[in-house]
C-alpha cells in the first residue's frame, strides 16, 4: 500500500509563491488577502489536497463573529436586564450573541463542546454560576476564550480556585453597606434571610452582613432560613422569626424574591414595612419597585459588568474584577445613601 | 475596453462535467457532494472566476443554521420566559438563536438588513410588535422567512393587514373570561385599567372586557387610564376612581404592571384586595405571584406559542394562529376557573 504523503502549509506556500502567513490568512482571514493571491493560494490548496491539521486550525481559525451565552433554566427578573446589556456590549465589540440552552453543571458541557466543534462561537460569556461550576476549568483547559459573570464557590462562603477571567459584584461589601445604613436608622436587631440551598454568592452576602454587625458592635445577625427558594417559604420563615421573643426589626434578604416574603410576613403581622420592620433585597429586580411600599435593594451595574466581561473575552489574562453594587433606596428601608 | 464575459452556472457545470444542481449544491450544501466532485467543481469555479448572482444565492443559499431575534429595549418579566422557550424551540428545530438589539420601528430595519446581507440568519422571529410595525411587510417583500409574535395594530383595537405568519394570544377572549368570572363573584361595577399610550393589544383586551359586560347585561366598564406606563401612575389613577361616587369593585388591568398599581391603591384606601376590590392582571409575569395577596392574571402559553412560531418559520403560508390565554387564579380575584 502506498503511504499517503502529508501536504504541509510550507508546501502550499512554496507552490503558490507566498509566505506561510499568507496561506494562514487565506484559510482564516480571507478578507485580508488580495483577490489574485487568494485565488492562487486556493488553487494550490485544492490542487495539492492540503488539509490544515486540527491544532493549526484551532490556533488560527476564522472568527465566527459570535459569542455564546447560555440561558439559565432558572428565571430571575434581573437577568433580563443583564442579557440586554450583554447583547449591546457584544455588538459594540463587533460580534453577535448566540443564545443557547444547556443543563447546569457537568451535564451541560456537551453543549459547549458541540458549539466549539461547530465553530459557532469564538468564546463564551458564562453566568448563572453554580457551586463547583466545572466551566472555567473545562474551557481554560481547551484554550477557549471565556469570561465568567460570578465567582465559583465551593459549597461555602469563600471563592475556590477559578482559572480565567471573571467579573462579579461585591455581595459582602453591599451587605455591609446595608447594615451600616440600617444601624443609622436605629436598628440593632438585624436578621439575615437566605434559604436552605443558598449558593456561595448568597452566603457571601451573609458573611458581609455578619462582619458589618461585628464591626459595628451589634449582636450577630439572626439567621432566618427559608426551606424553599420562593416568597411563600420566606414568608413562613420570617413570620416565625417575628413571633419569637427576640424578633428582628430589620431583615437583610439575600435576594428580592426572599425579601418579598419578608414584606408579606410584615403585612400579615400588622407591621408597617419600612417603619416597624425594615426590609432590604438584592438584585434590584423588576419586583423591587413593584413590591409595596417599594423594596430597598442592591443594583448590579449591568453596563459596567457586561463591558468588563466582553473586554475579558479578548484579554484572557485580565483576571478578576469585583464591582461595587449600588444601593437603591425605597420605602421598605429608607436608609441614607452616601 | 474589453467587456467582461459573464460566467454562468451552466458554464461551470459543463467545465466540471456535473449537473447544474451539483454546482448549486457545491455552493450551498457542500456536505451533500462527494469530496472528489467537490474539489473538481471548486477548481472550475476558481479557474473561471465564477460569481453566483444575488438572486441565485438568495434562492439556494447555504443555511446559516440560525434564527434572529431582536431584544426589546423595554423589559417585562414575561419575555424572560418567552425567550427561554423560544431558544429551546429553535434548538429543537436544529438551529441556534442569534440575539440582537435594534431600535423599534423603521429605524431598526437597517439592523435586519445587515443581518440578512451577512447571511447571519435564515429568518427572524419578531416580538415586541409596535403599532403599524413595519417589519412584516418589509420582510415579506424581501422573501425573508419570519414569524411574528403578535398582530400589528393600526393605532386602534383592530388588527391591520399583516402579510406573513403570526401567532398571538386572544386578549379580548381572555378579558371576557375574566369578566365572566368576576360577575360570578357578584361584581357588576368593573373598571378596565390601561394607560394613555396603550398599544393595540391592550385596547383589544379592553374591547373584550366591554363586549363581555354588554353581553352579560352589566354597565359598560369604567375607563381608568394611567398617564404613564408604571405602577405608580396606575396607582394614582385607581385611587381617583376609588374615591369617586361610582367606585368600581373590580379592576381588570391591561397588564400586571398596571394591576400592581391597582393593588397599591386598594391597600392605600384600606380595602382588602380580593374581597373589597378584585384585581386582575395580564401576562402572569414574575410579579404576579409576588404581589400580595397574589395576582390573578392571564398566562401566555409560551411553549405552544414558540413551537407555532418556529413551525411558521418553515411554512410561511401557515397564516395566523390565535392562542387561548390561561387564567391563573390567585387571591386578588378568586374567580372560578372552568
Interface residues (C-beta under 8 A of the other chain):
Chain A: X39 X42 X43 X46 X47 X49 X65 X66 X69 X71 X73 X75 X76 X77 X79 X80 X81 X83 X84 X87 X88 X91 X96 X97 X98 X99 X100 X101 X120 X231 X257 X260 X263 X264 X267 X285 X286 X287 X289 X290 X291 X292
Chain B: X39 X42 X43 X46 X47 X49 X65 X66 X69 X71 X73 X75 X76 X77 X79 X80 X81 X83 X84 X87 X88 X91 X96 X97 X98 X99 X100 X101 X120 X231 X257 X260 X263 X264 X267 X285 X286 X287 X289 X290 X291 X292
